[in-house]
Amino acid sequence: MVIHGGAGTLVKGLMTPEKEEEYKAALNEALEKGYAILENGGSAMDAVETAVNNLEDSPLFNAGKGSVFTNDGTHEMDAAIMDGKTRDAGAVSLITGIKNPISLARDVMDKTDHVFLAGEGAMRFAKSLDYTLETPEYFYDEHRYQQWQNIKDSDKFELDHSMKKEGKFGTVGAVACDKSGNIAAATSTGGMTNKRWGRVGDSPMIGVGNYANNKTCAVSCTGSGEFFIRGVVAYDVSCLMEYKGMTLVEAASEVINKRVLEIGGDGGLIAVDAKGNIAMPFNTEGMYRAFKTSEEKKEIGIYKD
Ligand code: ASP
């Protein structure tokens, strides 16, 4: 099981040791919750949903509760989940007030014949399933509010984890391989601070910010979404494995350290294959990340090494 909490300009020394510990504890909790499901014979799908739910409930990450502010002062969230065994997928975009967007994405997959619901229609779908709507206060966070205040009168929109100051960062994601060798990926985000005009990033787009296929890999991305969209990043990792015979690690590194960089994109991804191999490349200073394997190998990291 591998999870991430966003990649960006996470420079050593800018965060207090206490803050670092807070992030690591939050990552650890989500990792262990997801891993416990795998250990008990549960599915990769349940494991990634649970881990992402956990990260969505933390105010530390840019997803669910900790989502960034849009130009209108609201929170618009995107999420996607995909099952590598069946290649079923569900995604939602531009939703507001939903505590756990990844669960709504899963409901799109499980309870409709569609893959992707957006905006007002996605909200009507949520209401039809009796999702409770959280008030704006639930999503309010002083730090995120200040991030937005600093740029709200400009045309700028920014990755919340690319600022050279201490802060709360991160789109979240999880990938997992279960005991049956099935893999799955889930990604959830508040997008970019000060985004407007119904901007949608890579995270909810199947094959871009999120993808899973038992034949190749399960991938969850984080970074400057516009570049990831143009790079069709998650599917590109899968294609390099399928068509070029690359290993998971080779393919993931080729995409993040070469192809995305070539078009000017910054960010990273986490990936697993059906044999339980893992990759976590990023071309930024850091990426909140954690993994645990069935050989009891476990690591929680923020910076390059
Ligand atoms: N990729 C996300 C987006 O562009 C942002 C992030 O990774 O934090 O919406």
Residues whose N, C-alpha, C, O or C-beta is under 5 A from the ligand:
A	BS01	LIG	G6 G170 T171 T189 G191 M192 G201 D202 S203 C221 T222 G223 S224 G225 E226
